[in-house]
Amino acid sequence: MAKRRRLRADERKREIQEVAIRLFNEKGYGNCTLTDIIEASGLSRGGFYHHYHDKVEILYDLMMAGNMYRISENNGYISEHAGVDAKETLVEITLNRILDENELKNIYVMLLQEMRQDKALRELYDKLYDDSIELMSRHFEECGLKVEDTWKSDFFNAFLNSLFLGMYALDAKEIFEREKDTLRKVFRVILGG
C-alpha cells in the first residue's frame, strides 16, 4: 500500500470535501454513507475522524464554501458594474445566484429536499441560514452595497429556495434562462420593500 502524502489539515479537509461532492452527486446525500466517503477518501477511519465526525459537518463546510464562491461571484459583478445602483446590483447578483450552475448547488437542493425528514439536516439548514445572512450582510457592507433588508426575509429566502428546487428537481433551468427579464421584474418587486 502506498503511503499517503502528508497534507495540512485544510488541504485534507478539501480533499475529503471533493470526495463527498462526487459521492453526493453520484448517489444522493441520503444514499451516501459516511463509510462510503471514508473508503473513497483512502483514509483510515481514525484519520478521517480527525477532520470530520459525520456527513452533516462535511455538508456544512461545503455549503459555506458555496457562500464563499457566491461572494467571489458577487465581487466580480460589483467591480464590473460599479455605477449600478444598490437595488439593481442586488437584483442582478440574485439572478446570477439562481441561474449559476456549480457543483454545490445540486447538493444544496438535496439538503432542501431531505431536511423535512432529517432533524439534523433541518438544524444544519437553520444554522446555515443564520451564518449565511451574517456573512452576506458583512459582504454587502464591505462592498458599500446599501440595500433594504428585504433580501433577509423568510419570504424571499423561501422564494429563492423554491426557484432552486424548480431549477433542479423540475429541470426548469431553460425556462428560467428564457424568462430572465421576468425574474428580474419579480426580484425588483420583492426587493423594493
N, CA, C and O atoms as a DFTB+ gen file, in Angstrom:
772 C
 N C O
     1  1       0.839      -1.177       0.000
     2  2       0.000       0.000       0.000
     3  2       0.888       1.246       0.000
     4  3       1.835       1.343       0.780
     5  1       0.573       2.192      -0.879
     6  2       1.361       3.413      -0.976
     7  2       1.088       4.306       0.231
     8  3      -0.039       4.390       0.720
     9  1       2.119       4.954       0.689
    10  2       1.987       5.848       1.841
    11  2       1.328       7.150       1.376
    12  3       1.701       7.715       0.347
    13  1       0.352       7.611       2.145
    14  2      -0.343       8.867       1.813
    15  2       0.580      10.040       2.082
    16  3       1.347      10.041       3.046
    17  1       0.496      11.010       1.237
    18  2       1.331      12.187       1.444
    19  2       0.692      13.058       2.518
    20  3      -0.530      13.169       2.616
    21  1       1.543      13.660       3.303
    22  2       1.087      14.479       4.423
    23  2       0.575      15.812       3.893
    24  3       1.255      16.495       3.128
    25  1      -0.627      16.167       4.310
    26  2      -1.234      17.428       3.904
    27  2      -1.569      18.247       5.137
    28  3      -1.756      17.705       6.227
    29  1      -1.643      19.552       4.953
    30  2      -2.143      20.417       6.029
    31  2      -3.605      20.056       6.266
    32  3      -4.257      19.511       5.375
    33  1      -4.122      20.347       7.437
    34  2      -5.499      19.986       7.793
    35  2      -6.511      20.560       6.796
    36  3      -7.445      19.864       6.399
    37  1      -6.335      21.812       6.392
    38  2      -7.282      22.414       5.452
    39  2      -7.223      21.734       4.091
    40  3      -8.249      21.598       3.425
    41  1      -6.034      21.306       3.669
    42  2      -5.900      20.599       2.401
    43  2      -6.555      19.220       2.469
    44  3      -7.209      18.796       1.515
    45  1      -6.386      18.532       3.571
    46  2      -7.003      17.217       3.734
    47  2      -8.526      17.344       3.779
    48  3      -9.242      16.538       3.185
    49  1      -9.008      18.359       4.486
    50  2     -10.454      18.564       4.538
    51  2     -10.997      18.850       3.139
    52  3     -12.060      18.354       2.767
    53  1     -10.266      19.651       2.369
    54  2     -10.714      19.947       1.000
    55  2     -10.728      18.670       0.163
    56  3     -11.626      18.479      -0.657
    57  1      -9.758      17.808       0.359
    58  2      -9.701      16.529      -0.352
    59  2     -10.927      15.673       0.007
    60  3     -11.550      15.075      -0.870
    61  1     -11.261      15.622       1.280
    62  2     -12.446      14.879       1.739
    63  2     -13.713      15.502       1.149
    64  3     -14.616      14.785       0.718
    65  1     -13.778      16.819       1.130
    66  2     -14.942      17.506       0.570
    67  2     -15.121      17.165      -0.913
    68  3     -16.245      16.964      -1.372
    69  1     -14.027      17.101      -1.651
    70  2     -14.119      16.766      -3.077
    71  2     -14.658      15.355      -3.276
    72  3     -15.451      15.109      -4.185
    73  1     -14.226      14.433      -2.427
    74  2     -14.762      13.061      -2.476
    75  2     -16.258      13.096      -2.162
    76  3     -17.052      12.454      -2.849
    77  1     -16.639      13.838      -1.134
    78  2     -18.048      13.919      -0.735
    79  2     -18.897      14.534      -1.849
    80  3     -19.995      14.050      -2.121
    81  1     -18.412      15.579      -2.486
    82  2     -19.147      16.199      -3.594
    83  2     -19.424      15.158      -4.671
    84  3     -20.552      15.023      -5.145
    85  1     -18.397      14.438      -5.044
    86  2     -18.547      13.419      -6.091
    87  2     -19.568      12.364      -5.676
    88  3     -20.460      12.019      -6.451
    89  1     -19.434      11.854      -4.452
    90  2     -20.339      10.797      -3.992
    91  2     -21.772      11.298      -3.790
    92  3     -22.722      10.597      -4.137
    93  1     -21.936      12.492      -3.237
    94  2     -23.281      13.044      -3.061
    95  2     -23.962      13.196      -4.419
    96  3     -25.142      12.879      -4.570
    97  1     -23.205      13.684      -5.410
    98  2     -23.791      13.865      -6.744
    99  2     -24.053      12.536      -7.444
   100  3     -24.987      12.435      -8.239
   101  1     -23.249      11.522      -7.164
   102  2     -23.467      10.201      -7.771
   103  2     -24.603       9.440      -7.099
   104  3     -25.465       8.882      -7.777
   105  1     -24.608       9.416      -5.756
   106  2     -25.525       8.563      -5.006
   107  2     -26.695       9.300      -4.388
   108  3     -27.712       8.692      -4.052
   109  1     -26.558      10.596      -4.238
   110  2     -27.518      11.360      -3.458
   111  2     -27.027      11.431      -2.024
   112  3     -26.361      10.512      -1.547
   113  1     -27.350      12.505      -1.341
   114  2     -26.873      12.683       0.028
   115  2     -27.356      11.554       0.927
   116  3     -26.567      10.968       1.669
   117  1     -28.639      11.249       0.866
   118  2     -29.216      10.242       1.749
   119  2     -28.713       8.834       1.502
   120  3     -28.667       8.020       2.425
   121  1     -28.339       8.538       0.275
   122  2     -27.858       7.190      -0.071
   123  2     -26.355       7.025       0.115
   124  3     -25.828       5.918      -0.002
   125  1     -25.688       8.095       0.395
   126  2     -24.236       8.046       0.598
   127  2     -23.964       7.915       2.098
   128  3     -24.461       8.709       2.897
   129  1     -23.189       6.929       2.463
   130  2     -22.876       6.728       3.880
   131  2     -21.524       7.350       4.215
   132  3     -20.712       7.632       3.334
   133  1     -21.309       7.552       5.493
   134  2     -20.011       8.040       5.943
   135  2     -18.930       7.028       5.579
   136  3     -17.817       7.412       5.221
   137  1     -19.247       5.747       5.665
   138  2     -18.288       4.699       5.274
   139  2     -17.915       4.834       3.805
   140  3     -16.752       4.646       3.446
   141  1     -18.889       5.161       2.942
   142  2     -18.590       5.385       1.518
   143  2     -17.539       6.481       1.362
   144  3     -16.591       6.342       0.589
   145  1     -17.719       7.559       2.097
   146  2     -16.804       8.700       1.989
   147  2     -15.430       8.328       2.538
   148  3     -14.408       8.649       1.931
   149  1     -15.404       7.658       3.673
   150  2     -14.127       7.246       4.283
   151  2     -13.362       6.343       3.314
   152  3     -12.176       6.554       3.062
   153  1     -14.049       5.340       2.777
   154  2     -13.382       4.408       1.863
   155  2     -12.883       5.114       0.606
   156  3     -11.761       4.869       0.163
   157  1     -13.705       5.989       0.029
   158  2     -13.308       6.695      -1.195
   159  2     -12.177       7.691      -0.935
   160  3     -11.405       8.011      -1.840
   161  1     -12.083       8.180       0.306
   162  2     -11.017       9.141       0.621
   163  2      -9.666       8.454       0.761
   164  3      -8.618       9.086       0.630
   165  1      -9.704       7.143       1.030
   166  2      -8.453       6.402       1.220
   167  2      -7.834       6.591       2.587
   168  3      -6.724       6.122       2.837
   169  1      -8.534       7.268       3.469
   170  2      -8.031       7.488       4.819
   171  2      -8.480       6.352       5.731
   172  3      -9.468       5.671       5.456
   173  1      -7.753       6.163       6.799
   174  2      -8.223       5.249       7.839
   175  2      -9.401       5.933       8.530
   176  3      -9.568       7.149       8.435
   177  1     -10.206       5.146       9.219
   178  2     -11.342       5.717       9.940
   179  2     -10.857       6.768      10.945
   180  3     -11.444       7.845      11.051
   181  1      -9.784       6.454      11.683
   182  2      -9.237       7.406      12.651
   183  2      -8.715       8.669      11.982
   184  3      -8.915       9.778      12.476
   185  1      -8.045       8.486      10.856
   186  2      -7.535       9.645      10.112
   187  2      -8.661      10.533       9.617
   188  3      -8.571      11.760       9.638
   189  1      -9.719       9.880       9.172
   190  2     -10.879      10.630       8.700
   191  2     -11.533      11.395       9.842
   192  3     -11.846      12.578       9.709
   193  1     -11.740      10.700      10.981
   194  2     -12.418      11.325      12.125
   195  2     -11.604      12.465      12.732
   196  3     -12.136      13.264      13.503
   197  1     -10.353      12.544      12.398
   198  2      -9.548      13.685      12.827
   199  2     -10.091      14.974      12.203
   200  3      -9.934      16.058      12.765
   201  1     -10.731      14.846      11.035
   202  2     -11.229      16.017      10.301
   203  2     -12.748      16.167      10.372
   204  3     -13.254      17.278      10.524
   205  1     -13.473      15.061      10.265
   206  2     -14.940      15.095      10.261
   207  2     -15.488      13.932      11.066
   208  3     -14.917      12.842      11.087
   209  1     -16.627      14.191      11.739
   210  2     -17.270      13.138      12.530
   211  2     -18.540      12.607      11.875
   212  3     -19.005      11.513      12.194
   213  1     -19.099      13.400      10.950
   214  2     -20.310      12.933      10.273
   215  2     -20.503      13.702       8.965
   216  3     -19.776      14.650       8.669
   217  1     -21.499      13.269       8.195
   218  2     -21.778      13.898       6.902
   219  2     -22.277      15.324       7.065
   220  3     -22.034      16.171       6.206
   221  1     -22.968      15.592       8.157
   222  2     -23.521      16.924       8.378
   223  2     -22.387      17.955       8.479
   224  3     -22.510      19.058       7.946
   225  1     -21.294      17.606       9.153
   226  2     -20.144      18.517       9.245
   227  2     -19.562      18.791       7.860
   228  3     -19.206      19.926       7.541
   229  1     -19.469      17.757       7.051
   230  2     -18.952      17.937       5.686
   231  2     -19.900      18.841       4.901
   232  3     -19.464      19.762       4.210
   233  1     -21.197      18.571       5.014
   234  2     -22.186      19.358       4.288
   235  2     -22.131      20.825       4.700
   236  3     -22.245      21.713       3.855
   237  1     -21.956      21.083       5.996
   238  2     -21.840      22.477       6.448
   239  2     -20.656      23.159       5.755
   240  3     -20.799      24.256       5.215
   241  1     -19.501      22.517       5.772
   242  2     -18.324      23.118       5.139
   243  2     -18.535      23.323       3.641
   244  3     -18.091      24.325       3.080
   245  1     -19.207      22.379       2.998
   246  2     -19.481      22.536       1.564
   247  2     -20.393      23.729       1.304
   248  3     -20.162      24.498       0.371
   249  1     -21.413      23.881       2.116
   250  2     -22.338      24.995       1.920
   251  2     -21.676      26.337       2.221
   252  3     -21.966      27.334       1.560
   253  1     -20.788      26.365       3.215
   254  2     -20.059      27.612       3.490
   255  2     -19.070      27.908       2.354
   256  3     -18.834      29.069       2.021
   257  1     -18.500      26.864       1.768
   258  2     -17.648      27.066       0.577
   259  2     -18.493      27.641      -0.558
   260  3     -18.020      28.472      -1.333
   261  1     -19.740      27.193      -0.648
   262  2     -20.655      27.760      -1.642
   263  2     -20.901      29.235      -1.398
   264  3     -20.999      30.013      -2.347
   265  1     -21.003      29.628      -0.143
   266  2     -21.156      31.055       0.188
   267  2     -19.929      31.851      -0.240
   268  3     -20.049      32.956      -0.768
   269  1     -18.755      31.281      -0.009
   270  2     -17.528      31.987      -0.402
   271  2     -17.439      32.107      -1.926
   272  3     -16.990      33.128      -2.448
   273  1     -17.863      31.074      -2.625
   274  2     -17.937      31.132      -4.090
   275  2     -18.889      32.246      -4.518
   276  3     -18.581      33.015      -5.428
   277  1     -20.053      32.331      -3.857
   278  2     -21.039      33.349      -4.208
   279  2     -20.474      34.742      -3.955
   280  3     -20.699      35.647      -4.758
   281  1     -19.751      34.934      -2.864
   282  2     -19.139      36.235      -2.579
   283  2     -18.144      36.599      -3.675
   284  3     -18.106      37.746      -4.120
   285  1     -17.357      35.652      -4.105
   286  2     -16.404      35.896      -5.183
   287  2     -17.128      36.298      -6.474
   288  3     -16.710      37.225      -7.168
   289  1     -18.211      35.593      -6.781
   290  2     -19.003      35.931      -7.971
   291  2     -19.620      37.328      -7.829
   292  3     -19.618      38.109      -8.780
   293  1     -20.145      37.638      -6.643
   294  2     -20.714      38.966      -6.392
   295  2     -19.660      40.047      -6.592
   296  3     -19.922      41.065      -7.233
   297  1     -18.474      39.826      -6.045
   298  2     -17.393      40.809      -6.174
   299  2     -17.071      41.066      -7.639
   300  3     -16.846      42.208      -8.041
   301  1     -17.049      40.004      -8.434
   302  2     -16.798      40.165      -9.869
   303  2     -17.855      41.034     -10.518
   304  3     -17.535      41.935     -11.293
   305  1     -19.111      40.769     -10.206
   306  2     -20.194      41.565     -10.784
   307  2     -20.097      43.018     -10.316
   308  3     -20.185      43.943     -11.123
   309  1     -19.916      43.211      -9.020
   310  2     -19.874      44.569      -8.461
   311  2     -18.732      45.377      -9.050
   312  3     -18.909      46.553      -9.366
   313  1     -17.556      44.764      -9.206
   314  2     -16.420      45.515      -9.766
   315  2     -16.627      45.836     -11.251
   316  3     -16.151      46.866     -11.730
   317  1     -17.326      44.975     -11.975
   318  2     -17.583      45.226     -13.402
   319  2     -18.733      46.198     -13.629
   320  3     -18.858      46.757     -14.719
   321  1     -19.574      46.409     -12.622
   322  2     -20.758      47.263     -12.759
   323  2     -20.799      48.300     -11.637
   324  3     -21.799      48.430     -10.930
   325  1     -19.716      49.020     -11.489
   326  2     -19.558      49.956     -10.369
   327  2     -20.631      51.041     -10.316
   328  3     -20.976      51.490      -9.223
   329  1     -21.163      51.474     -11.435
   330  2     -22.130      52.568     -11.443
   331  2     -23.567      52.158     -11.213
   332  3     -24.442      53.019     -11.123
   333  1     -23.834      50.878     -11.117
   334  2     -25.202      50.391     -10.963
   335  2     -25.669      50.606      -9.516
   336  3     -24.929      50.342      -8.568
   337  1     -26.912      51.091      -9.367
   338  2     -27.387      51.355      -8.003
   339  2     -27.535      50.053      -7.211
   340  3     -27.554      48.958      -7.774
   341  1     -27.640      50.206      -5.896
   342  2     -27.608      49.065      -4.977
   343  2     -28.742      48.074      -5.237
   344  3     -28.516      46.864      -5.233
   345  1     -29.964      48.576      -5.464
   346  2     -31.097      47.674      -5.675
   347  2     -30.902      46.855      -6.953
   348  3     -31.123      45.644      -6.954
   349  1     -30.492      47.505      -8.028
   350  2     -30.281      46.783      -9.289
   351  2     -29.122      45.791      -9.169
   352  3     -29.159      44.707      -9.751
   353  1     -28.108      46.170      -8.417
   354  2     -26.995      45.247      -8.186
   355  2     -27.499      44.012      -7.454
   356  3     -27.142      42.890      -7.815
   357  1     -28.329      44.206      -6.424
   358  2     -28.871      43.077      -5.680
   359  2     -29.766      42.214      -6.582
   360  3     -29.737      40.987      -6.486
   361  1     -30.542      42.837      -7.439
   362  2     -31.373      42.086      -8.386
   363  2     -30.491      41.211      -9.275
   364  3     -30.775      40.029      -9.464
   365  1     -29.433      41.788      -9.816
   366  2     -28.571      41.040     -10.747
   367  2     -27.768      39.935     -10.050
   368  3     -27.617      38.841     -10.593
   369  1     -27.259      40.220      -8.858
   370  2     -26.494      39.158      -8.197
   371  2     -27.432      38.036      -7.723
   372  3     -27.018      36.882      -7.614
   373  1     -28.693      38.381      -7.442
   374  2     -29.678      37.352      -7.097
   375  2     -30.009      36.514      -8.329
   376  3     -30.088      35.289      -8.243
   377  1     -30.200      37.162      -9.462
   378  2     -30.449      36.433     -10.713
   379  2     -29.273      35.517     -11.043
   380  3     -29.458      34.360     -11.420
   381  1     -28.060      36.052     -10.894
   382  2     -26.869      35.234     -11.143
   383  2     -26.819      34.043     -10.188
   384  3     -26.420      32.945     -10.575
   385  1     -27.224      34.266      -8.953
   386  2     -27.238      33.187      -7.952
   387  2     -28.195      32.075      -8.362
   388  3     -27.883      30.894      -8.210
   389  1     -29.349      32.452      -8.878
   390  2     -30.333      31.459      -9.304
   391  2     -29.842      30.696     -10.535
   392  3     -29.940      29.469     -10.578
   393  1     -29.323      31.395     -11.521
   394  2     -29.002      30.768     -12.807
   395  2     -27.631      30.097     -12.857
   396  3     -27.382      29.256     -13.721
   397  1     -26.757      30.459     -11.950
   398  2     -25.423      29.880     -11.942
   399  2     -25.499      28.387     -11.635
   400  3     -26.222      27.957     -10.736
   401  1     -24.747      27.617     -12.391
   402  2     -24.650      26.188     -12.105
   403  2     -23.259      25.915     -11.572
   404  3     -22.260      26.291     -12.185
   405  1     -23.204      25.263     -10.435
   406  2     -21.920      24.862      -9.873
   407  2     -22.112      23.543      -9.132
   408  3     -23.238      23.115      -8.879
   409  1     -21.020      22.923      -8.798
   410  2     -21.066      21.575      -8.228
   411  2     -21.757      21.504      -6.872
   412  3     -22.135      20.420      -6.428
   413  1     -21.924      22.628      -6.220
   414  2     -22.521      22.616      -4.878
   415  2     -24.025      22.881      -4.878
   416  3     -24.719      22.546      -3.918
   417  1     -24.521      23.476      -5.946
   418  2     -25.939      23.835      -5.946
   419  2     -26.833      22.596      -5.905
   420  3     -27.843      22.591      -5.202
   421  1     -26.480      21.559      -6.639
   422  2     -27.259      20.335      -6.616
   423  2     -27.272      19.738      -5.204
   424  3     -28.284      19.192      -4.764
   425  1     -26.163      19.845      -4.513
   426  2     -26.083      19.332      -3.140
   427  2     -26.956      20.179      -2.211
   428  3     -27.594      19.646      -1.303
   429  1     -26.986      21.493      -2.434
   430  2     -27.866      22.361      -1.646
   431  2     -29.327      21.947      -1.845
   432  3     -30.101      21.900      -0.889
   433  1     -29.690      21.648      -3.084
   434  2     -31.062      21.216      -3.368
   435  2     -31.359      19.890      -2.662
   436  3     -32.475      19.679      -2.187
   437  1     -30.370      18.998      -2.591
   438  2     -30.553      17.752      -1.832
   439  2     -30.848      18.067      -0.370
   440  3     -31.723      17.451       0.239
   441  1     -30.120      19.022       0.188
   442  2     -30.350      19.443       1.574
   443  2     -31.783      19.941       1.728
   444  3     -32.474      19.555       2.671
   445  1     -32.234      20.791       0.813
   446  2     -33.597      21.314       0.891
   447  2     -34.632      20.192       0.837
   448  3     -35.626      20.224       1.562
   449  1     -34.397      19.209      -0.018
   450  2     -35.355      18.114      -0.173
   451  2     -35.367      17.168       1.020
   452  3     -36.419      16.645       1.388
   453  1     -34.221      16.947       1.618
   454  2     -34.124      15.924       2.663
   455  2     -34.301      16.454       4.082
   456  3     -34.463      15.666       5.014
   457  1     -34.272      17.768       4.262
   458  2     -34.317      18.285       5.630
   459  2     -35.678      18.093       6.304
   460  3     -35.776      18.138       7.530
   461  1     -36.721      17.879       5.509
   462  2     -38.046      17.627       6.104
   463  2     -38.069      16.352       6.928
   464  3     -38.750      16.268       7.950
   465  1     -37.310      15.352       6.465
   466  2     -37.318      14.060       7.140
   467  2     -36.139      13.858       8.089
   468  3     -36.075      12.849       8.791
   469  1     -35.228      14.791       8.113
   470  2     -33.990      14.603       8.885
   471  2     -33.767      15.803       9.805
   472  3     -33.426      16.896       9.353
   473  1     -33.964      15.577      11.095
   474  2     -33.848      16.663      12.077
   475  2     -32.455      17.305      12.054
   476  3     -32.337      18.523      12.183
   477  1     -31.410      16.501      11.891
   478  2     -30.041      17.036      11.860
   479  2     -29.851      17.962      10.656
   480  3     -29.168      18.982      10.752
   481  1     -30.456      17.603       9.528
   482  2     -30.353      18.460       8.347
   483  2     -31.166      19.737       8.530
   484  3     -30.759      20.800       8.061
   485  1     -32.301      19.647       9.201
   486  2     -33.094      20.851       9.473
   487  2     -32.311      21.807      10.378
   488  3     -32.300      23.018      10.156
   489  1     -31.666      21.251      11.388
   490  2     -30.840      22.072      12.279
   491  2     -29.663      22.671      11.515
   492  3     -29.294      23.826      11.728
   493  1     -29.084      21.876      10.627
   494  2     -27.988      22.380       9.798
   495  2     -28.477      23.525       8.926
   496  3     -27.818      24.560       8.825
   497  1     -29.628      23.343       8.299
   498  2     -30.184      24.389       7.445
   499  2     -30.386      25.681       8.239
   500  3     -30.031      26.761       7.767
   501  1     -30.954      25.574       9.438
   502  2     -31.187      26.758      10.266
   503  2     -29.866      27.459      10.602
   504  3     -29.782      28.687      10.556
   505  1     -28.841      26.681      10.940
   506  2     -27.521      27.261      11.234
   507  2     -26.932      27.908       9.981
   508  3     -26.389      29.011      10.044
   509  1     -27.040      27.221       8.848
   510  2     -26.536      27.776       7.590
   511  2     -27.251      29.074       7.242
   512  3     -26.624      30.032       6.790
   513  1     -28.542      29.103       7.448
   514  2     -29.319      30.296       7.157
   515  2     -28.798      31.474       7.978
   516  3     -28.527      32.543       7.431
   517  1     -28.659      31.281       9.280
   518  2     -28.162      32.357      10.148
   519  2     -26.743      32.762       9.781
   520  3     -26.448      33.953       9.673
   521  1     -25.866      31.792       9.589
   522  2     -24.468      32.090       9.258
   523  2     -24.356      32.772       7.896
   524  3     -23.523      33.659       7.710
   525  1     -25.192      32.360       6.949
   526  2     -25.155      32.942       5.608
   527  2     -25.649      34.384       5.615
   528  3     -25.077      35.242       4.943
   529  1     -26.709      34.650       6.371
   530  2     -27.219      36.030       6.476
   531  2     -26.131      36.932       7.059
   532  3     -25.884      38.027       6.555
   533  1     -25.492      36.463       8.119
   534  2     -24.424      37.249       8.752
   535  2     -23.265      37.482       7.772
   536  3     -22.768      38.601       7.650
   537  1     -22.845      36.436       7.086
   538  2     -21.741      36.531       6.134
   539  2     -22.079      37.482       4.981
   540  3     -21.263      38.328       4.614
   541  1     -23.267      37.344       4.417
   542  2     -23.660      38.196       3.288
   543  2     -23.883      39.637       3.730
   544  3     -23.597      40.564       2.972
   545  1     -24.382      39.840       4.928
   546  2     -24.552      41.210       5.444
   547  2     -23.198      41.903       5.523
   548  3     -23.051      43.052       5.105
   549  1     -22.207      41.189       6.065
   550  2     -20.850      41.759       6.130
   551  2     -20.317      42.023       4.726
   552  3     -19.711      43.061       4.463
   553  1     -20.552      41.067       3.831
   554  2     -20.083      41.207       2.446
   555  2     -20.686      42.455       1.796
   556  3     -19.963      43.246       1.191
   557  1     -22.004      42.636       1.916
   558  2     -22.650      43.800       1.316
   559  2     -22.109      45.086       1.930
   560  3     -21.877      46.067       1.222
   561  1     -21.909      45.081       3.244
   562  2     -21.372      46.260       3.926
   563  2     -19.962      46.578       3.428
   564  3     -19.647      47.736       3.152
   565  1     -19.120      45.558       3.314
   566  2     -17.743      45.755       2.826
   567  2     -17.718      46.272       1.398
   568  3     -16.808      47.009       1.018
   569  1     -18.713      45.891       0.604
   570  2     -18.801      46.348      -0.789
   571  2     -19.448      47.716      -0.893
   572  3     -19.517      48.292      -1.979
   573  1     -19.923      48.241       0.229
   574  2     -20.614      49.526       0.207
   575  2     -21.999      49.421      -0.418
   576  3     -22.544      50.416      -0.896
   577  1     -22.564      48.231      -0.415
   578  2     -23.870      47.985      -1.018
   579  2     -24.940      48.202       0.052
   580  3     -25.171      47.347       0.906
   581  1     -25.577      49.351      -0.017
   582  2     -26.614      49.683       0.966
   583  2     -27.964      49.280       0.379
   584  3     -28.526      49.964      -0.475
   585  1     -28.460      48.153       0.864
   586  2     -29.724      47.626       0.353
   587  2     -30.698      47.431       1.507
   588  3     -30.305      47.254       2.660
   589  1     -31.989      47.470       1.157
   590  2     -33.029      47.192       2.145
   591  2     -32.843      45.779       2.681
   592  3     -32.262      44.927       2.009
   593  1     -33.325      45.537       3.869
   594  2     -33.197      44.212       4.481
   595  2     -34.176      43.182       3.928
   596  3     -34.237      42.058       4.428
   597  1     -34.936      43.547       2.913
   598  2     -35.915      42.630       2.335
   599  2     -35.273      41.319       1.904
   600  3     -35.905      40.265       1.979
   601  1     -34.022      41.375       1.453
   602  2     -33.342      40.155       0.986
   603  2     -33.142      39.153       2.117
   604  3     -32.874      37.979       1.860
   605  1     -33.269      39.600       3.368
   606  2     -33.107      38.723       4.525
   607  2     -34.430      38.065       4.949
   608  3     -34.435      37.216       5.841
   609  1     -35.519      38.437       4.336
   610  2     -36.826      37.971       4.807
   611  2     -37.012      36.475       4.571
   612  3     -36.448      35.891       3.646
   613  1     -37.821      35.880       5.439
   614  2     -38.156      34.465       5.284
   615  2     -38.833      34.227       3.937
   616  3     -38.592      33.213       3.282
   617  1     -39.686      35.173       3.526
   618  2     -40.378      35.017       2.248
   619  2     -39.386      34.965       1.088
   620  3     -39.462      34.074       0.241
   621  1     -38.460      35.914       1.050
   622  2     -37.514      35.966      -0.062
   623  2     -36.650      34.706      -0.087
   624  3     -36.385      34.153      -1.154
   625  1     -36.219      34.261       1.068
   626  2     -35.424      33.046       1.154
   627  2     -36.225      31.830       0.667
   628  3     -35.714      31.011      -0.096
   629  1     -37.477      31.721       1.111
   630  2     -38.325      30.604       0.671
   631  2     -38.574      30.678      -0.829
   632  3     -38.610      29.651      -1.507
   633  1     -38.744      31.883      -1.343
   634  2     -38.958      32.065      -2.784
   635  2     -37.729      31.608      -3.574
   636  3     -37.862      30.883      -4.560
   637  1     -36.544      32.022      -3.149
   638  2     -35.324      31.602      -3.834
   639  2     -35.142      30.089      -3.758
   640  3     -34.773      29.453      -4.746
   641  1     -35.401      29.516      -2.584
   642  2     -35.283      28.062      -2.455
   643  2     -36.267      27.339      -3.368
   644  3     -35.949      26.277      -3.903
   645  1     -37.458      27.905      -3.551
   646  2     -38.426      27.317      -4.474
   647  2     -37.890      27.349      -5.907
   648  3     -38.082      26.406      -6.675
   649  1     -37.223      28.436      -6.249
   650  2     -36.627      28.521      -7.584
   651  2     -35.506      27.489      -7.749
   652  3     -35.398      26.843      -8.791
   653  1     -34.673      27.339      -6.710
   654  2     -33.618      26.319      -6.778
   655  2     -34.226      24.934      -6.978
   656  3     -33.772      24.161      -7.822
   657  1     -35.252      24.632      -6.197
   658  2     -35.906      23.332      -6.318
   659  2     -36.502      23.154      -7.711
   660  3     -36.378      22.088      -8.315
   661  1     -37.142      24.189      -8.209
   662  2     -37.707      24.113      -9.555
   663  2     -36.648      23.911     -10.615
   664  3     -36.827      23.138     -11.556
   665  1     -35.554      24.607     -10.454
   666  2     -34.487      24.506     -11.447
   667  2     -33.895      23.109     -11.495
   668  3     -33.624      22.584     -12.575
   669  1     -33.693      22.504     -10.333
   670  2     -33.036      21.198     -10.284
   671  2     -34.024      20.039     -10.262
   672  3     -33.894      19.101     -11.049
   673  1     -35.002      20.092      -9.377
   674  2     -35.920      18.961      -9.251
   675  2     -36.862      18.864     -10.454
   676  3     -37.244      17.766     -10.859
   677  1     -37.231      20.006     -11.017
   678  2     -38.144      20.013     -12.157
   679  2     -37.437      20.286     -13.476
   680  3     -38.074      20.373     -14.526
   681  1     -36.109      20.421     -13.415
   682  2     -35.304      20.645     -14.617
   683  2     -35.786      21.882     -15.404
   684  3     -35.960      21.829     -16.621
   685  1     -35.994      22.986     -14.680
   686  2     -36.574      24.193     -15.267
   687  2     -35.551      25.268     -15.610
   688  3     -35.942      26.405     -15.874
   689  1     -34.273      24.958     -15.618
   690  2     -33.248      25.968     -15.888
   691  2     -33.482      26.685     -17.218
   692  3     -33.374      27.909     -17.296
   693  1     -33.798      25.933     -18.244
   694  2     -34.017      26.534     -19.568
   695  2     -35.143      27.565     -19.526
   696  3     -35.055      28.621     -20.153
   697  1     -36.195      27.249     -18.788
   698  2     -37.313      28.185     -18.649
   699  2     -36.853      29.438     -17.924
   700  3     -37.172      30.548     -18.349
   701  1     -36.106      29.277     -16.832
   702  2     -35.617      30.428     -16.076
   703  2     -34.665      31.275     -16.916
   704  3     -34.705      32.504     -16.852
   705  1     -33.820      30.630     -17.693
   706  2     -32.903      31.369     -18.586
   707  2     -33.715      32.196     -19.587
   708  3     -33.421      33.367     -19.832
   709  1     -34.723      31.574     -20.148
   710  2     -35.561      32.243     -21.153
   711  2     -36.342      33.398     -20.533
   712  3     -36.627      34.389     -21.205
   713  1     -36.686      33.273     -19.256
   714  2     -37.517      34.274     -18.582
   715  2     -36.728      35.152     -17.604
   716  3     -37.252      35.579     -16.575
   717  1     -35.466      35.413     -17.941
   718  2     -34.624      36.249     -17.065
   719  2     -35.272      37.597     -16.761
   720  3     -35.265      38.057     -15.619
   721  1     -35.832      38.222     -17.793
   722  2     -36.428      39.541     -17.570
   723  2     -37.611      39.464     -16.616
   724  3     -37.820      40.374     -15.814
   725  1     -38.383      38.392     -16.695
   726  2     -39.497      38.208     -15.761
   727  2     -38.966      38.036     -14.340
   728  3     -39.492      38.628     -13.397
   729  1     -37.927      37.228     -14.195
   730  2     -37.328      37.052     -12.869
   731  2     -36.807      38.385     -12.332
   732  3     -36.985      38.689     -11.152
   733  1     -36.168      39.177     -13.183
   734  2     -35.680      40.496     -12.740
   735  2     -36.834      41.341     -12.201
   736  3     -36.719      41.960     -11.143
   737  1     -37.949      41.359     -12.939
   738  2     -39.108      42.152     -12.515
   739  2     -39.633      41.667     -11.162
   740  3     -39.949      42.471     -10.285
   741  1     -39.722      40.347     -11.002
   742  2     -40.202      39.794      -9.733
   743  2     -39.244      40.179      -8.601
   744  3     -39.690      40.584      -7.527
   745  1     -37.933      40.055      -8.833
   746  2     -36.961      40.416      -7.801
   747  2     -37.063      41.900      -7.461
   748  3     -36.956      42.276      -6.294
   749  1     -37.269      42.743      -8.470
   750  2     -37.412      44.188      -8.200
   751  2     -38.605      44.456      -7.296
   752  3     -38.523      45.257      -6.365
   753  1     -39.711      43.782      -7.577
   754  2     -40.910      43.981      -6.752
   755  2     -40.649      43.533      -5.321
   756  3     -40.949      44.259      -4.373
   757  1     -40.088      42.330      -5.165
   758  2     -39.858      41.795      -3.813
   759  2     -38.828      42.625      -3.063
   760  3     -39.011      42.928      -1.884
   761  1     -37.751      42.991      -3.735
   762  2     -36.658      43.709      -3.074
   763  2     -36.951      45.197      -2.910
   764  3     -36.205      45.915      -2.242
   765  1     -38.043      45.655      -3.526
   766  2     -38.421      47.064      -3.414
   767  2     -38.948      47.422      -2.050
   768  3     -39.064      48.599      -1.708
   769  1     -39.270      46.400      -1.262
   770  2     -39.722      46.645       0.107
   771  2     -41.198      46.814       0.217
   772  3     -41.716      47.026       1.313
